[in-house]
Amino acid sequence: MAALQPSAPVGASSLASAAAVEQQLQVQLLSPNAKAPTKGSAFAAGHDLYSAVETVIPARGRALVATDIKISVPDGTCTYSFPYSSL
């Protein structure tokens, strides 16, 4: 198995490439209650997800909450979900 090699140093062209890749995010809404992910600002690192159902989670509780969306991310990227923003 070949070792992963680092890509070119991050520069203006790399940042432009990253911006182009980000635009390839594809979202499919699966129900009338689904809402497409949004960014809080042009400088946000990630997208905000929305619940498709009214849900109350008690303090220190956990729950799976339906978003009713399918997301296809570009090759070479991954997704993470956090319980709050500003990480």
Helices and strands as residue ranges (DSSP letters): H 12-22, E 26-29, E 69-72
